[in-house]
Amino acid sequence: MFDNYIEAIIGGYNYSDGRKRALLLHCIGPEAQRVFNTLREDDEVFLERTEFLKAKKMLSKKYTTKIHEIAARVAFIKRQQLPVDDYILALRHLSLNGCNFRNENEAIRDQFVEKTSVHGIVEKLMGKSDLILDKTVDFARNIEQSRLDARMVDNTNSARQSYEVNAANFKPKSRSKSRPRPSRQHTPTPATKSTPGRHCYRCGFAAHLANSTQCRAIKETCRKCGKQGHYSHVCMGQSTVNHIDDVVFVLTLTSSTFNNSITCHLLINDIPTSLMVDTGSARTLIDKVMYYNTFSQFPLQLLLVR
């Protein structure tokens, strides 16, 4: 990065060795300068030709992080699929970060084929001989672009069909012949000069605010909500309901003549009687109406067994 900075300066490479060294120490800041002053030259640094290169070597050895080769390759293998160009760029960056591959292009090609998310590309790539990295990338890029183009065409056709359906179902609304009556409330004319974004919420006038004594809407009653203090055209409330139509609902109940109950016919004291069979009842009972209509000549007695 500092070499790019030197190159960007006009005549930067014409600077003297001492000036470039001083510029480097100035750019790293006071904390790094304090660390630099504690560093000592070793044999590797001593072999550098100039003081500027020696300073660069000492700082690089101090601040360059040592990356283990196995950890670098694990990070390379775990890298997931991105768009084709971005994925190749990410793999290239990881391969240069301490992986030490013998053949960098083959490692990138194998990783790309294994972790690619482009559906169906692996089978097509396996059918090609002499597959190098450049051919793999070009082939995957063409497939990815063709699928994006096909998706765009499908979206365009779907939007066109939706528009045609909406146009076919559109029915213009008939215009009402009646015209709205103008409001009788006083609507102030807007002022020529106003403060942008501020207006009176009582009358909508931009020349004053709601607490101004010039506002005439303070004593007016809104015809929309019925409250006092603003005009109806600036009302934020709901309209007051002055009339409610009565709606009468007539509910009828119908009964079927069909009877699903099971009955039995008995003679009780020579009186024919029809009773409903209830298997869940422990005793036979008759209702009050049947007693008075049929068995009223028999007096009631107190039940002794419970």
ChimeraX attribute file (.defattr): number of C-alpha atoms within 10 A of each C-alpha:
attribute: neighborCount
match mode: 1-to-1
recipient: residues
	/A:1	6
	/A:2	12
	/A:3	10
	/A:4	9
	/A:5	10
	/A:6	17
	/A:7	12
	/A:8	11
	/A:9	11
	/A:10	9
	/A:11	9
	/A:12	15
	/A:13	13
	/A:14	11
	/A:15	14
	/A:16	11
	/A:17	14
	/A:18	12
	/A:19	13
	/A:20	18
	/A:21	18
	/A:22	13
	/A:23	15
	/A:24	19
	/A:25	19
	/A:26	12
	/A:27	11
	/A:28	13
	/A:29	10
	/A:30	11
	/A:31	8
	/A:32	14
	/A:33	15
	/A:34	11
	/A:35	11
	/A:36	16
	/A:37	8
	/A:38	7
	/A:39	12
	/A:40	9
	/A:41	12
	/A:42	9
	/A:43	7
	/A:44	10
	/A:45	17
	/A:46	15
	/A:47	11
	/A:48	14
	/A:49	9
	/A:50	12
	/A:51	15
	/A:52	19
	/A:53	17
	/A:54	18
	/A:55	19
	/A:56	17
	/A:57	16
	/A:58	18
	/A:59	18
	/A:60	11
	/A:61	11
	/A:62	12
	/A:63	9
	/A:64	8
	/A:65	8
	/A:66	9
	/A:67	11
	/A:68	11
	/A:69	13
	/A:70	12
	/A:71	12
	/A:72	17
	/A:73	17
	/A:74	12
	/A:75	15
	/A:76	22
	/A:77	19
	/A:78	10
	/A:79	15
	/A:80	16
	/A:81	19
	/A:82	16
	/A:83	13
	/A:84	20
	/A:85	12
	/A:86	11
	/A:87	18
	/A:88	19
	/A:89	13
	/A:90	17
	/A:91	24
	/A:92	16
	/A:93	12
	/A:94	19
	/A:95	21
	/A:96	13
	/A:97	17
	/A:98	16
	/A:99	19
	/A:100	13
	/A:101	14
	/A:102	8
	/A:103	8
	/A:104	15
	/A:105	16
	/A:106	14
	/A:107	17
	/A:108	23
	/A:109	19
	/A:110	15
	/A:111	19
	/A:112	25
	/A:113	20
	/A:114	13
	/A:115	16
	/A:116	19
	/A:117	16
	/A:118	17
	/A:119	9
	/A:120	10
	/A:121	16
	/A:122	16
	/A:123	10
	/A:124	10
	/A:125	15
	/A:126	10
	/A:127	8
	/A:128	11
	/A:129	7
	/A:130	6
	/A:131	13
	/A:132	13
	/A:133	19
	/A:134	10
	/A:135	14
	/A:136	17
	/A:137	16
	/A:138	13
	/A:139	14
	/A:140	22
	/A:141	15
	/A:142	12
	/A:143	15
	/A:144	17
	/A:145	12
	/A:146	12
	/A:147	12
	/A:148	12
	/A:149	12
	/A:150	11
	/A:151	12
	/A:152	12
	/A:153	12
	/A:154	12
	/A:155	12
	/A:156	12
	/A:157	12
	/A:158	12
	/A:159	12
	/A:160	12
	/A:161	12
	/A:162	12
	/A:163	12
	/A:164	12
	/A:165	11
	/A:166	11
	/A:167	10
	/A:168	9
	/A:169	9
	/A:170	9
	/A:171	8
	/A:172	6
	/A:173	6
	/A:174	6
	/A:175	6
	/A:176	7
	/A:177	6
	/A:178	6
	/A:179	6
	/A:180	7
	/A:181	6
	/A:182	6
	/A:183	10
	/A:184	6
	/A:185	14
	/A:186	11
	/A:187	14
	/A:188	13
	/A:189	9
	/A:190	11
	/A:191	10
	/A:192	7
	/A:193	8
	/A:194	13
	/A:195	9
	/A:196	7
	/A:197	6
	/A:198	13
	/A:199	16
	/A:200	18
	/A:201	19
	/A:202	23
	/A:203	25
	/A:204	23
	/A:205	19
	/A:206	21
	/A:207	17
	/A:208	19
	/A:209	17
	/A:210	19
	/A:211	11
	/A:212	11
	/A:213	9
	/A:214	11
	/A:215	20
	/A:216	16
	/A:217	23
	/A:218	17
	/A:219	11
	/A:220	18
	/A:221	16
	/A:222	21
	/A:223	17
	/A:224	17
	/A:225	17
	/A:226	18
	/A:227	15
	/A:228	14
	/A:229	19
	/A:230	26
	/A:231	26
	/A:232	22
	/A:233	15
	/A:234	14
	/A:235	20
	/A:236	11
	/A:237	12
	/A:238	9
	/A:239	13
	/A:240	11
	/A:241	9
	/A:242	5
	/A:243	6
	/A:244	6
	/A:245	5
	/A:246	6
	/A:247	6
	/A:248	6
	/A:249	6
	/A:250	5
	/A:251	5
	/A:252	5
	/A:253	4
	/A:254	5
	/A:255	5
	/A:256	5
	/A:257	6
	/A:258	6
	/A:259	6
	/A:260	6
	/A:261	9
	/A:262	9
	/A:263	11
	/A:264	9
	/A:265	10
	/A:266	12
	/A:267	9
	/A:268	9
	/A:269	9
	/A:270	7
	/A:271	9
	/A:272	10
	/A:273	13
	/A:274	10
	/A:275	14
	/A:276	13
	/A:277	12
	/A:278	12
	/A:279	7
	/A:280	6
	/A:281	8
	/A:282	7
	/A:283	7
	/A:284	9
	/A:285	9
	/A:286	9
	/A:287	7
	/A:288	10
	/A:289	10
	/A:290	11
	/A:291	13
	/A:292	11
	/A:293	9
	/A:294	12
	/A:295	15
	/A:296	12
	/A:297	9
	/A:298	10
	/A:299	6
	/A:300	9
	/A:301	6
	/A:302	5
	/A:303	6
	/A:304	5
	/A:305	4
	/A:306	3
